[in-house]
Amino acid sequence: MKKLIIIVPVLIVLIAALGWYGYTKRSGTAADIEGRWALSSGDTGCYTTVRFVANPATSGDAVSIEETSGNVVQMSYGNYSTGKNQSLEVQLTNPEAPAFSVEAERKDEVLTLQYDIQGTPSSCTYKVTELTK
């Protein structure tokens, strides 16, 4: 009987902790920014298109970006991980580039990203073109 008195509260705490972890992991930034986004306004250092895709099968979620200069489009691919306070850590792997932090804020179908790449800060606003669920 004494074991049951100890085991039941421990199980309740464990189930609550696992539920809270799952809720915060899924309701964080990754769930809010998934989709394809096209640049609507921003600085000259802004990417023209960004796409965020959650991938629960791997340790990181996928990101692809496009930079347009005239008729030339440069695509890059990589992974991102979510941090606290809507912060992301982006690591481009194809072609490889230094990791950088991104502050993300989404309001309805508008996504605002702020990032600093090699000393150049950019503030960019994107509109959704395709949502991923």
Secondary structure, DSSP 8 states (H G I E B T S, - for coil): -HHHHHHHHHHHHHHHHHHHHHHHHHSSHHHHH-EEEEEEEE-TT--SEEEEE--TTSSSEEEEEEEEETTEEEEEEEEEEE-STTEEEEEEEETB---EEEEEEEETTEEEEEEEETTEEEEEEEEEEEE--
